[in-house]
Amino acid sequence: MKFKSDVTAESQLILQRYVNANYDGTLIDILGVDSLGNVIKQQASDFVTVEERGSFQETSDSNGQLTFNHNLGAIPTHIILTCRDAVASIISETSTQITILVSARSTSITGYYIIS
């Protein structure tokens, strides 16, 4: 990582400009401080839990339930869900699927989720 940086009189590190052309927003490294007060680079995987983001478009059944797949590989402990044109609540989750209850029955529902 290459940064142009300055340290303010209050000892704040200011990162003015990122100079790598391939930045895509994925968190790879985190700046930390060692026991001597030096700024060090640490791997983000030491701090960040696994997450998955995605969208779905499924048709709810006559009871308003629909199930969509995910690839987290574990049962999610946190789920954030938005749906277009329907109010939704989570019924169940497994390591590969999430089942929700929506306000619209027998209707195609489009949504977005973030799970971890």
C-alpha positions in Angstrom: 0.0 0.0 0.0 1.3 3.4 -0.8 -0.1 6.5 0.9 0.9 10.1 1.0 0.4 11.0 4.6 0.9 13.6 7.3 0.8 13.6 11.0 -1.0 16.6 12.6 0.2 18.4 15.8 -2.4 16.3 17.7 -0.7 13.1 16.4 -3.5 12.2 14.0 -2.4 10.3 10.9 -3.9 12.0 7.8 -4.1 9.8 4.7 -4.6 12.3 1.9 -4.4 10.2 -1.2 -4.5 6.6 -2.2 -2.2 6.0 -5.2 -3.0 2.5 -6.3 -5.2 2.4 -9.4 -6.9 -0.9 -8.5 -8.7 0.0 -5.3 -12.1 -1.7 -5.3 -13.3 -1.1 -1.7 -12.5 -4.5 -0.3 -10.9 -4.3 3.1 -7.5 -6.0 2.9 -5.4 -4.3 5.6 -6.0 -2.2 8.7 -3.7 0.3 10.2 -2.9 -0.5 13.9 -0.5 0.6 16.6 2.1 -1.6 18.2 3.2 -1.4 21.8 5.8 1.3 21.0 3.2 3.5 19.3 4.3 2.8 15.8 1.7 2.7 13.1 1.7 -0.8 11.6 -0.2 -2.6 8.8 -2.3 -5.6 9.9 -4.4 -8.0 7.9 -8.1 -7.2 7.9 -8.9 -10.9 8.2 -7.7 -10.7 11.8 -10.5 -8.4 12.7 -13.3 -8.8 10.1 -15.9 -11.6 10.3 -16.9 -13.5 7.1 -19.8 -11.9 5.3 -21.7 -12.2 2.1 -23.7 -9.7 0.2 -26.1 -10.5 -2.5 -29.5 -10.0 -4.1 -32.4 -12.4 -4.8 -35.5 -12.5 -6.9 -37.9 -15.3 -5.8 -41.7 -15.8 -5.9 -43.4 -16.1 -2.5 -45.8 -19.1 -2.0 -49.5 -18.8 -1.2 -48.6 -18.3 2.5 -46.1 -15.5 1.7 -42.9 -17.6 2.3 -39.9 -17.7 0.1 -36.5 -19.2 0.4 -33.3 -18.1 -1.2 -29.8 -19.5 -1.3 -26.5 -18.1 0.1 -22.9 -19.2 0.1 -21.7 -18.2 3.5 -21.0 -21.8 4.5 -22.2 -21.3 8.0 -25.5 -20.4 9.7 -25.6 -16.6 9.7 -25.7 -14.9 13.1 -26.5 -11.4 11.6 -28.9 -10.8 8.7 -29.8 -7.5 7.1 -32.5 -7.8 4.6 -34.4 -5.3 2.3 -37.2 -6.1 -0.1 -38.8 -4.1 -2.8 -42.6 -3.8 -2.6 -42.9 -6.0 0.5 -42.4 -6.1 4.2 -40.3 -9.2 5.2 -39.4 -11.0 8.4 -36.9 -13.9 8.7 -38.4 -17.3 9.6 -35.3 -19.5 9.5 -31.7 -19.7 8.3 -29.3 -22.6 7.5 -25.8 -22.7 6.2 -27.1 -22.5 2.7 -30.6 -21.0 2.8 -32.7 -18.2 4.3 -36.5 -18.4 4.5 -38.5 -15.3 4.9 -42.2 -14.3 5.3 -43.2 -11.4 3.1 -46.4 -9.4 3.1 -47.1 -10.2 -0.6 -48.4 -13.7 -1.4 -47.6 -15.5 -4.7 -45.6 -12.5 -5.8 -42.2 -12.1 -7.3 -40.0 -10.4 -4.7 -36.7 -8.7 -5.3 -34.4 -8.0 -2.4 -30.8 -7.5 -1.1 -29.1 -9.1 1.9 -26.0 -8.9 4.0 -25.2 -11.8 6.2 -22.4 -12.7 8.6 
